[in-house]
């Protein structure tokens, strides 16, 4: 399987210390890779992928920022367990690699290595219509259990790591096995992304997880919800997908993600697999 992903936050304004507009840059990240998957048993499968990442971004700092680009190589690994015909559970570790160095500035950053746990339940499935329900947990592995004081008990560290887990839930509807519509909910309150956004009596807004918003009182009035959406079309050989999570941010952004996935290169180019 091969995959190409392009993601952009759109244009970023460059403003100097006097508030003067200097221009705009387009920040983006893209990657292309090949994945190999195989069945270990009737219920277990595994996969590994190699990808090349290209990152273009604007670094903000004391000197009011600079534009930089970098390239990196990373490995993804995954496991899949199919409990029943319509229930699957998966785990993956993405972006394992030596990091990325940005040309010009020479800055070196670790890749955002991520542990992903997810499930897919398909309560309705036919040739004309299918419905999938997909919960997912994402945990950034960089900086885990970092304790600068050396005094935090393990229980508190585990609680803090759990609060840092990104949680998502999506519904996907597919018609005629070719066109898909997807809507999702995303929350990362620690980084003030998505979730249930409430405004308190002082006019301040805060991001809360769904559990806190439902069980705690007096947090404020509802302002927004961290919803995402996606649209895809294609066949079992090649698919195109367009999505956006712009609504999870407090500031205006586009945050488009475009993805092309080919499940069988042989069939794509006219050869039987």
C-alpha positions in Angstrom: 0.0 0.0 0.0 1.2 3.5 -0.8 0.0 6.8 0.6 0.6 10.5 0.0 -0.6 13.1 2.6 -0.4 16.9 2.3 -1.5 19.1 5.2 -1.5 22.9 5.4 -2.6 25.5 7.9 -2.9 28.0 5.2 -1.1 31.4 5.1 0.6 32.9 8.2 1.0 36.7 8.5 4.5 38.0 9.2 4.4 41.1 11.5 7.5 42.8 12.9 7.9 44.3 16.4 6.2 47.5 15.4 3.1 45.7 14.1 4.0 46.3 10.5 2.8 43.7 8.0 5.7 42.2 6.1 4.1 39.5 4.1 2.7 35.9 4.2 4.1 32.4 4.1 2.2 29.1 3.6 3.1 26.5 6.2 2.6 22.8 5.4 3.7 19.3 6.1 3.6 16.4 3.8 4.8 12.8 3.6 4.9 9.9 1.1 5.4 6.3 2.1 5.0 2.6 1.4 3.3 0.2 3.9 3.4 -3.6 4.0 0.7 -5.5 5.9 0.2 -9.2 6.5 -2.0 -11.6 8.4 -0.4 -13.5 11.2 -3.5 -15.5 12.1 -7.2 -15.3 11.1 -7.6 -12.6 13.7 -4.2 -10.9 14.0 -2.5 -8.8 11.5 0.6 -6.5 11.5 2.1 -3.8 9.3 5.1 -1.7 8.9 5.7 1.5 6.8 8.5 3.7 5.7 7.9 7.3 4.8 9.7 10.5 3.9 8.4 13.7 5.6 8.8 17.2 4.4 8.0 20.0 6.8 7.7 23.7 6.1 6.8 26.1 8.9 7.3 29.5 10.4 9.2 29.6 13.7 8.1 32.4 16.1 10.7 33.7 18.5 12.4 36.7 20.0 13.5 37.9 16.6 9.9 37.6 15.3 10.4 34.4 13.5 11.9 32.8 10.5 10.8 30.5 7.7 12.4 27.0 7.6 12.0 23.7 5.8 13.3 20.2 6.8 13.2 16.6 5.6 13.1 13.4 7.7 12.6 9.7 7.4 10.3 7.8 9.8 8.9 4.3 10.4 5.3 3.4 11.4 4.4 0.0 13.0 0.9 -1.3 13.6 -1.1 -4.3 15.0 -4.7 -5.2 14.2 -7.0 -7.6 16.0 -10.4 -8.5 14.4 -12.7 -9.6 17.2 -15.6 -10.4 14.9 -16.7 -9.7 11.4 -17.7 -6.1 12.2 -15.4 -5.3 15.1 -11.7 -4.5 14.9 -9.2 -3.1 17.4 -5.9 -1.6 16.3 -2.7 -0.1 17.8 0.1 1.8 16.0 3.2 3.7 16.7 3.9 6.5 14.2 6.9 8.7 13.4 9.7 6.6 14.8 12.9 8.2 13.5 16.0 10.3 14.3 14.2 13.7 14.1 14.1 16.5 11.6 16.7 19.2 10.9 15.6 22.5 9.4 17.7 24.0 6.6 19.0 27.5 7.2 18.4 27.6 11.0 20.0 24.3 11.7 17.4 23.6 14.4 16.8 19.9 15.1 13.5 18.7 16.5 12.3 15.3 17.5 9.6 13.8 15.3 6.2 13.7 17.0 6.2 10.0 17.8 2.6 9.0 18.6 1.0 5.9 20.1 -2.5 5.4 18.6 -5.2 3.0 19.9 -8.4 2.7 18.0 -11.4 0.6 17.3 -13.9 0.3 14.4 -17.4 -1.1 14.8 -19.5 -1.5 11.6 -23.1 -2.0 12.8 -24.5 -1.6 9.3 -22.7 -3.0 6.2 -24.0 -3.7 2.7 -23.1 -2.8 -0.9 -25.3 0.3 -0.9 -24.7 1.6 2.6 -22.4 1.1 5.6 -21.9 2.9 8.9 -18.7 2.8 11.0 -18.2 4.0 14.5 -14.6 4.8 15.4 -13.2 5.9 18.8 -9.5 6.6 19.0 -6.9 7.6 21.6 -3.6 9.3 20.7 -0.6 9.8 23.0 2.4 11.8 22.2 5.4 9.8 23.3 8.0 12.6 23.2 8.5 13.9 26.8 6.4 11.3 28.6 6.9 11.0 32.4 9.1 14.1 32.4 9.5 15.3 36.0 11.9 18.2 36.5 11.3 18.1 40.3 11.9 14.4 40.7 9.1 14.4 43.4 6.0 13.4 41.6 4.5 10.0 42.7 3.8 7.5 39.9 0.0 7.8 40.4 0.1 11.5 39.8 2.3 11.1 36.7 -0.1 8.5 35.3 -3.0 10.9 35.8 -1.2 13.7 34.1 -0.3 11.4 31.2 -3.9 10.3 30.8 -5.1 14.0 30.8 -2.6 14.5 28.0 -4.1 11.8 25.8 -5.9 13.1 22.7 -9.4 11.6 22.4 -11.5 11.4 19.3 -14.7 9.8 18.1 -16.0 9.6 14.5 -18.9 8.4 12.5 -18.4 7.5 8.8 -21.1 6.8 6.3 -20.2 5.2 3.0 -22.5 4.9 0.0 -22.1 2.3 -2.8 -18.7 1.4 -1.4 -17.2 4.5 -3.1 -18.3 7.8 -1.4 -17.8 8.5 2.3 -18.8 11.3 4.6 -17.2 11.5 8.1 -17.8 13.7 11.1 -15.8 13.5 14.3 -15.2 15.0 17.7 -11.7 15.7 19.1 -10.5 16.9 22.5 -7.1 17.8 23.9 -7.9 20.2 26.8 -4.3 20.3 28.0 -3.3 22.1 24.8 -6.6 24.0 24.6 -7.7 22.2 21.4 -11.2 21.0 20.6 -13.4 19.6 23.3 -16.2 21.5 24.8 -15.4 25.2 24.8 -17.1 27.2 27.5 -17.1 30.9 28.4 -17.1 31.9 32.0 -18.7 34.9 33.7 -15.5 36.9 33.1 -15.7 36.3 29.4 -12.8 33.9 29.3 -13.0 30.7 27.3 -11.5 27.3 28.2 -11.4 23.9 26.6 -12.8 21.0 28.6 -13.1 17.3 28.0 -16.6 15.9 27.4 -16.5 14.2 30.8 -15.7 17.4 32.7 -18.2 19.4 30.8 -21.0 16.9 31.6 -20.1 16.2 35.3 -18.9 19.6 36.6 -21.2 22.6 37.2 -20.6 26.3 36.8 -18.0 26.1 34.2 -19.7 28.6 31.9 -21.8 28.8 28.8 -21.3 26.7 25.7 -19.3 28.5 23.0 -18.2 25.8 20.6 -17.5 22.1 20.2 -14.4 20.6 18.6 -15.9 19.0 15.5 -14.0 17.7 12.5 -15.2 16.5 9.1 -13.9 14.6 6.1 -15.0 13.5 2.6 -13.6 10.6 0.6 -14.2 8.9 -2.7 -12.7 6.1 -4.8 -12.5 2.3 -5.0 -10.8 -0.5 -3.1 -7.7 0.2 -5.2 -7.3 3.9 -4.9 -9.0 6.5 -2.7 -8.9 10.3 -2.3 -9.7 12.0 1.0 -10.1 15.7 2.0 -10.6 16.7 5.7 -10.3 19.6 8.1 -10.0 20.1 11.9 -10.0 23.9 11.7 -12.8 24.1 14.3 -10.7 22.7 17.1 -8.6 25.9 17.3 -9.3 29.3 18.9 -7.7 31.2 16.1 -8.7 31.4 12.4 -7.0 28.6 10.4 -7.9 26.4 7.4 -5.9 23.2 8.3 -6.7 21.2 5.2 -5.5 17.6 4.9 -5.5 15.9 1.5 -4.7 12.2 1.2 -4.2 9.7 -1.6 -4.1 6.0 -0.7 -3.4 3.2 -3.1 -4.0 -0.3 -1.7 -2.7 -2.2 -4.7 -0.1 -0.7 -7.0 -0.3 -3.7 -9.3 -4.0 -3.4 -10.0 -3.6 0.4 -10.3 -1.2 0.0 -13.2 -3.2 -2.8 -14.9 -1.5 -5.8 -13.4 -3.3 -8.5 -11.4 -2.0 -8.9 -7.8 
